[in-house]
Amino acid sequence: MADKNPELSDAMKTKLKPKIFKKNPIIGTKFTIAISSAKGGVGKSTFATNLALALKQINCKVGLLDADIYGPSIPKMFGINEKPKSDGQKLEPIKKYDIQCMSIGFLTDQQTPMIWRGPMVTSAIKTFTQKVNWQNLDFIIVDMPPGTGDTQLTFSQEIKMDGAIIVSTPQQVALLDVKRGIKMFDKLGVKILGLVDNMSFFKGDDGKKYNIFGEGGVKKTAEEFDKEFLGEIPINPEVGKSGDVGKPIVEAKPEHEISKIYLNLANKIKSTYIK
């Protein structure tokens, strides 16, 4: 049956057609990996810093971008108290432990609250991805903020992201938000490399495992959404202590059992992207 109003039909088709965004790579980098979770307080920054250091340990050139504008953690976790240099055109990343780093926390006082609206956050993210002199990196690890807001949209729609790792703790209240994050990345066409169960359990001096936040929730969520489950990282006091003094555990104690988990993950990521 012929269309009685072809012009209207074409207009509607154009209107309903999904918008295709031009995604640009971060200049100076080969692969961009986001560390994300729609839930706060699950250890994304700890994971991002230690994964970056683990990739360095296996001879990758790595950058670390702190994209959490409202709550930057990288300055503290890497013990960086200096401001980046600039030639008037681009910022120079600060190098620590052979990792090229950038964070809004390098540009502001540690206790200054970032009372910014969405457009200012988006502008800062574009500065960090387009106007930082990242140099010859195999991987840039992006420590994403919690939620599904402006930062996530900017990265997903405008930046060429090669993959995202979803970090969560096992309790249901965290997984409710994580599921929203998974759906967001799926909808925006960002490949999810897998899910990590962080702070999965505590191993006591008696050798027993104590599932403080529940058990198996992250693995079940991975199965529910047909994503890879990348494994568990237990709670260990050494991890927090190392981060607090500005030397994450993979750098401070590369032979520690937690460090070995990160090294295994790093080897998996490297083999996925670098043949």
KATAGI-V798180 format. One line per field, one symbol per residue. ss: DSSP state (2 for helix, 1 for strand, 0 for the rest). A space follows every 50 residues. Layout:
BEGIN
ss->???
END
This chain:
BEGIN
ss->00000222222222220000000100001111111100000002222222 22222220000111110000000222200000000100001001110011 11122200000000000222222222222201000011111110000002 22222222100011111100022222222222222220000111111111 11100000110000002222222200001111111022222222000022 2200002222222222222222200
END
